[in-house]
Amino acid sequence: MRKTVFLGIMIMLGVWCLLYVGVKIDMWRLGYAIEDLETQRAALKKQQEGLQVRLSELTDPQRVAQRAQSQLGLMVPQEGQIVMVSLDTLPHPESNGNSPIRLVREFSDTVLSIP
């Protein structure tokens, strides 16, 4: 009887030791995984900040205007180059040709009907 009790205690102690060591190993493994993820998070945060700076540079209105002028040849309109036309005061064209008034009306109809 003493041998069986001793053997039972030894088995329970062995199982407890295995569980303890298993839990410790799992904790160490998870700790290393957390460190790796934190390192990866820091690198991604730094990359995000760099991309945010790049976005700010690319969307700067002065830079866009400068590139539009140098690469596309676009210029800022001068006074008198822009004419505002009210469609309510335009007469209806009677011909079916490509009159500017008809083109403006068709364009405004298509623009206003876009959802």
N, C-alpha and C positions, 0 to 999 in steps of 0.2 A: 504494500500500500504506500509506503514511504517513497519507493522508487517511482510509482505512477504519479504521485503528487509532485515530486521533484521534477519529473519529466514534463508534466503539464505546466509547471511554473517556468521551466526553461524554454518550452515552446512558446508560451505567451510572451516571455521576455524577448525571445528571438523575433517574433512577429512584431512586437512593439518597436524593436530596434530597426527592423527593416522599414516599417512605416515611417519612423522618425527620419531615417536617412533618405528615404524616397521623397518625403515632403521637403527636406532641406535641399536636396538636389533640384527639385522642381522650383523652389524659391530662387535658387541661384540662376537657373535657366531663365526664369521669368524676369529676374533682375537684369540680366544681360540683354534680353529682348527689349526691355523698357529703355535701357541706355541706348541701344541701337535706334529705337524709334525716336527718342529725344534728339539724337544726333541728326537723324533724317529730317525731323521737324525743323530743327534750326537751319539746316541747309535749304529746305524748301521756303522757310520764312525769308531767308536772305535772297533767294531767287525771286520771290514774290516782290520784295522791296525793289530789286533791280528792274523787274518788269514794270512796276508802278512808275519808277523814274523814267523808263523808256517811253511808256505811254504818255506821261506828262510832256516829254520832249516832242513826241510825234504829234500831239494834239495842240501844241502851242499855236495860237492864231497867227502870231508873227512868223513863225517858222513855216506854217502852211502857206501863208501869203507869199513868203519869199520863194518857196519851192514852186508855187503856181506861176509866179512871174518868171523864174529862171528856167524851169524845165518845160512848162507848157506855154509860155509866152502870154499868159493872161495878165491883164492890167486892171487896175482899179478904175471903174467907170468915172468919167469926168462929169461935171455939171452939164446937163442938157442931153446926155447920152441915154438917160433913163426916162421913159415916158410912161406915166401911169394912165391907163385907159379904163374907164368905167363902162362895163357892159350894158348898164341900164340906159345910158344915153346914146349908144350906138344905133344908127338906123339899120333896119334889116336889109341885107343886100338882095337885089332882085335877080341877079344872075347866078347861075350855078358854077361859076368859075372859081378859081382859087383866090378870092379876094382876101385881103388881110383881116377884114372884120369877121368873115366866116371862119377863117382859121383860128382866130382868137376865141370865138364863141365855141367852136368844137373842142379846142384845147381845154378851155375852162370847164366845159361839160364833162370831159373825161377825167380831169383832175378832181373835180368835186364829187364824182361818182365812185371814186376809189375808196374802198372801206378802210 
